[in-house]
Amino acid sequence: MVVIALIVTPRYLQAGDIILGGITSQVFVLFEPHGFNEHPHHSLIDETLTLAKNYQHTLAVVFAVQEINESPWLLPNITLGIIIYDSYFNARWTYHNTMKLLSTQNRFLPNYKCGMQDVLISVIGGLSAETSIHMATMLGIYKVPQFIYGSASGMNERTESRFFYPMVPNEAYQDVGILKLLLHFRWTWVGVLATDDANGERFVQSILAAAPQKGICFAFLERIKLASFSRFDEILKGMEKIYSTTMRNIANALIIYEEHILNLRWLLYLPEVEMVPAPKGKVWILTAQMELASLPFQRSWAIETIHGALSFKIHSHELLEFQKFLQIRNPFMTEEDGFIRDFWQQAFDCVFPNNFLNKETEKLCTGTEKLESLPQSFFELSMIGHSYSIYNAVYIVAHALHAMQEVQPKHRQNRNGWRLNLLDHQPWQLHHFLKKISFNNSAGEMVSFDKNGELIAGFDLINWVTFPNQSFRRVKVGRLDPQALPDKELTICDDAIIWHSSFNEVLPLSVCSSSCYPGFRKKIKEGEAFCCFGCIPCPKGKISSQSDTDDCYKCPYDQYPNKDQDSCISKHRTFLSYEESLGIALAILAIFFSIFTALVLGTFLKHHDTPIVKANNQNLTYTLLVSLLLCFLCALLFIGQPDKVACVLRQTAFGIIFSVAVSCVLAKTLTVILAFMATKPGSGMRKWVGKRMAAFIVLSCSLIQTGICAVWLATSPPFPDDDMYSLTKEIILECNEGSAIMFYCILGYMGFLAIVSFTVAFFARKLPDSFNEAKFITFSMLVFCTVWLSFVPTYLSTKGKYMVAVEIFSILASSAGLLGCIFLLKCYIIVLRPKLNNRDQIMKKR
């Protein structure tokens, strides 16, 4: 049989009808390392170090129980008792003290219940996930409710017990909150320090899986090994490597995950004991389980290092009565408190008179020392997050007991009925009432569990502000609310945050590569993380309106990129209008030629009896002049904003009218040729000479063009359209031809008539000059063909209003060519040389 020597461990013991147990974590044990070359020491513990700040956890239980026992409406006639042990941050002692809680009559008798005294109804603990799991292993056997006030990470996966109730929000929410925090400040190059244990592994895997999807990379990942406090040299050696990696990396945002802040304290303690550079300014992102705490030998340190740090904090509320409760604590007046003397000695660096120490060199504890005089990293009077969770846990138990008692039959509620009924119940019966618990605590905040047995709560985002006197202040700058809408879960007040002085009080950057400004896109560097990239300009025609875009994109169809390619500008709607110089010039030119044509027509009408007018078929001349007049006026249809009527009339009206003009020219030429052929003896051409032949030619040629236009309008007529793509900066308001084939058919037919007229006129050029217009017609058709042959490539190569201007110019030029070549000389004779306008001159042979 193996005999294990056990020491009497400190505890807090307060008698009561029903006992509320607790396992806190405030004492570190320093075990003497043993080898095989000497006999081991008989004592199990050589020395202890008290983490003074965690003593508040014990006092939170005491304070809550005191309030409940003094309450006249909550558990009347029932006194809650307390028994609290320490876990010593050690698995063996956690198991041992948990079994002591399950024993009765203050004896270590696991699995026995002796009498009705010391009824353990529930247990509060522990601080770390490992401690909570060890406790749950034992408490789950007896189905004793366990309230975890610290980390509950991995509890569901690592224990079969389902009789625990986390008093802090699910850590998965915190993981999401950290990523949202990084995204909010655009920190994409981040360092991570995590404990080398199951909880650290869970955190790392959770973050590593989600971070790349959010565009976040890790500059480094360092594991903090859990070293024994008995091996200070091992701690410093491991921390030195982490310190070097942390300070040399350009990442300014550093996430540290652990269940207490001691490892960070060791990390920042290095410059005092090792030859390492002073710490640089970093933004430390701390998890909710971490409290700023110090060990006895860490009374002063470079607290300014964490100035500006951010941390998620378990939500808490200030209770003024709790501060008054702490201020009256006295080590000489609390016999039930087995922790206070060790706490007092290590916190105030003194010894009590009854200790066997050198009283001449040691400062004696008087009990008059003030807790408010301690540095905040040692002890705080305001209730910290874990203490607030403990406070709520005690009240949850009380409300569940009260609810359980109220469901009992009325006849059993006699003078001692409340007490007897509760003593008859087992701890496992409390679970039914715990799942339905809901109440407002003394701070006015709702306390309840969800269907999964998790506390309905969120995290506060805290900004740490430090001062030269080793004090600090937690400034609430945000809130993580899991119950909020997906995009509203994390709210941050940026203006309330104070950054480390090395950042000159401005938002720090934590990126691998500088941001790509708008107008540029990212280019990933081969062999490096995707957060490390170069920047290249957007290709022509594309923009990027935000920083750090992966790709550039085109503007909407009605916009175009600006010069810097970082935004889109609305395209200007353009058309050939009467308000611009080009439109005005073309309109004036069209009106001028129209007036000139009208004057020519008037001159011919006025002198219709003169030989020069009679000699060339008056009716064809008048028809030709009228058609030319209408051709010039048709040019005005091309100026102005296109509408449905204008689009339909533009090409068709000009095509038909100009076909009439060319047909008249063709008829005039054929009339002259046939007239000369008819003068020959025995010629059969006499019957073709006359007005009917000319009218037939004009009507037949014009009707063919009219038929082509009719087919065009019936099948695919022109319509107003917006051309978004031809010009980069303009939207062209144009007439869409509907059918390009029909459009070129009209032009082709006019070209055909012109070629026929040119050919006929060319063969008639040797006729007597006085009766012959063939030379003038030949030249006019040559001008026409030249203009329209030049029109086609020019029309196809221009865009927008200039394309319309080219067409107007071609109409005016070709019409003016006919007018000038055929009628200019005649008008000269009629107006300026009337002596030449007689029959003798016309019949005269040159």
Secondary structure, 3 states (H helix, E strand, C coil): CCCCCCCCCCCEEECCCEEEEEEECCEEEECCCCCCCCCCCCCCCCEEEECHHHHHHHHHHHHHHHHHHHCCCCCCCCCEEEEEEECCCCHHHHHHHHHHHHCCCCCCCCCCCCCCCCEEEEEECCCCHHHHHHHHHHHCCCCCCEEECCCCCCHHHHCCCCCEEECCCCHHHHHHHHHHHHHHHCCCEEEEEEECCHHHHHHHHHHHHHCHHHCCEEEEEEEECCCCCCCHHHHHHHHHHHHHHHHHCCCCEEEEECCCCHHHHHHHHHHHHCCCCCCCCCEEEECCCCCCCCCCCCCCCCHHHHCCCEEEEECCCCCHHHHHHHHCCCCCCCCCECCHHHHHHHHHCCECCCCCCCCCCCCECCCCCCHHHCCCCCCCCCCCHHHHHHHHHHHHHHHHHHHHHHCCCHHHCCCCHHHHHHHHCCHHHHHHHHCCCEEECCCCCEEEECCCCCECCCEEEEEEEECCCCCEEEEEEEEECCCCCHHHCEEECHHHCCCCHHHCCCCCCCCCCCCCCCCEEEEECCCCCCCCEEEEECCCCEECCCCCCCCCEECCCCEEECCCCCCEEECEEECCCCCCHHHHHHHHHHHHHHHHHHHHHHHHHHCCCCHHHHCCCHHHHHHHHHHHHHHHHHHHHHCCCCCHHHHHHHHHHHHHHHHHHHHHHHHHHHHHHHHHHHCCCCCHHHHHCCHHHHHHHHHHHHHHHHHHHHHHHHHCCCEEEEECCCCCCEEEEEEECCCHHHHHHHHHHHHHHHHHHHHHHHHCCCCCHHHCCHHHHHHHHHHHHHHHHHHHHHHHHCCCHHHHHHHHHHHHHHHHHHHHHHHHHHHHHHHHCHHHCCHHHHHCCC
